[in-house]
Amino acid sequence: MRHFASVDRINVPAHWFRAAGGSLAFAAGAAALSFTHGKTGADTGPMLVGIRNSPAFSMEVSKYDEATFIGRIQAIYEVIDTRNLFISEQALRKSQQLLEQHKALGRCPGITDEHLWDARRVVEAILHPVTGEPIPLIARMAAFGPVNVPLSVAMLMAVSPMHVAAAQWLNQTYNAVSNYANRSGATVEWGPLLSSYVLACGSALSIALGAGKLLRLVPALQALGLCVPYLAVASAGSANVALTRMEEWNGKGIPVCTESGEELGMSPAA
């Protein structure tokens, strides 16, 4: 009679779990990037098929009903849509002219709400809302998926302490660059920003390396598979958000500006 080893005795190499996790992260990222579907406009760049009957255009409120979960999902996917990275300078200038024309003259013949919403999307995808300067390509919200998918794969598949440290450092450095480029004000205080970056890197490395050491000291935790590195990566990311936004949460607030972009001051209520 043949005997088969029980499942709990099968010695599955740890890197198999990491490779599987990396593949799942990549697949999830690819699925997220392809979630939004639409058509490409010849003159205005990528056009999104948001909602067929667009609401009345406004520069103050979102196109989507953000009081609902679906509305918030639609709004965030429009912001991080990777196709926004391929918008040309010509499309940006045309969108700016259309919005300026609408602001000065009102609705022009042949211009629909959908045209205005798409022009607003193009401008907000590229230009900083306060400075009006183009955001570096890699730091735009549209680059969030393409950049974070390989970073997540690298963090989940890292085995040696050096690889773990390098992956975590790259991730936190990208987060810092993204937070700086998408800051709420026109200027930034470098002291608090650098302090937050150092603290975020330190917390990420401590959590990730500590989790790896814990796995070696307590072999029973290896049964959790990818849960441990996943929790380490998630905890490090949460620590980064808390540290980089610390001043805003502590009452400093965000800048309040006029319609022309003139900064009036900081407001915790805003």
Secondary structure, 3 states (H helix, E strand, C coil): CCCCCCHHHCCCCHHHHHHHHHHHHHHHHHHHHCCCCEEEECCCEEEECCCCCCCCCCCCCCCCCCCCHHHHHHHHHHHHCHHHHHCCHHHHHHHHHHHHHHHHHCCCCCCCHHHHHHHHHHHHHHECCCCCCECCHHHCHHHHHHHHHHHHHHHHHCCCHHHHHHHHHHHHHHHHHHHHHCCCCCCCCHHHHHHHHHHHHHHHHHHHHHHHHHHHHCHHHHHHCCHHHHHHHHHHHHHHHHHHCHHHHHHHCEEEECCCCCEEEEECCC
